[in-house]
Amino acid sequence: MRVRVKLYATLQKYAPPSTEVGEPFHIELNGSTILDLVEQLGIERELAHIVMVNGAQVEDMSQKLESDALVVIFPPIGGG
């Protein structure tokens, strides 16, 4: 199944080379869930702090994805 992914901030290093921050890229997902996607990208679970699928925030990493879904992942954000 093919999905679109956008990665932000420090997660950009998990995107294909030459992909700009927030630029969507396609990936052939070897599983069917958000967690499968995060693991396939090599992102540690705790670094996928905010996940949105087709514009809606998702808390359950076991949620199944549909083909061509847009998955946006943000890391934990700190500031002072």
N, C-alpha and C positions, 0 to 999 in steps of 0.2 A: 504494500500500500504506500502511496506517495503522499506526503504531507509537506506543508510549507512551514518554515520556522523563522522566527526573528529572535535574535539574542541581543541583549543590551549590557552595557557597562563591562565589567570584568569577565562576563561570559563570552564576549566577542572572540576570545582565543579558541573557542570550540567550533566556530564557524569555518567554512571553507576559506582558504587563502583568497585574498582580494575582495572578500565580502565586507562591505561597509557596516558600521554599527547600525542596527535597526533595519538593514536591508534583508528582505526575505530571501531564503534559499530553499530549494527542494531537497528532500531526503527520502530515500526508499526505506521505509520503516520495516524492520525485521520482526516486529511484534505488532501489538494492537493498542497498547495503552500509553498514557503519558509517561509513566515510569519506564516503559520499554524505550521510549524515545530519549529520555534523559540519560539512561544508561548507555544507549547506542552512541550518543554524542560524547560520552565520557565525562559528563557533568556529575559531580557528587550530589547526592539527593538534597543535602542541606543547602547547597548553593542555588538550587532552583526554588527560590523563596516565593516569588509570585509567578503564577502560571495562568495565562489566559488562552482560552480556546474560542476562536471565532468571536472575540470581543467580550466574552464572559469569564470572570475569574473562576478558577477551579481549585478546590481544596483537595479533592480525592485523586491522588496520583494513579489510582487503578482504573480511572475512567477510560473507557475505550474511545479511540479516535476514529473519525470517518475519513475516507479518502479525500484529499485536497483540503483538509482542515488547516487553518492558520493557527499555529501555536506560538505564543509570545512568552518568553521566559526572562524574568528579571532576577538578579542576585539580591541578597540582603543589602540594604542601603543604610549607611551610617552617616552621621554628620554631627556637627556640633555648633 
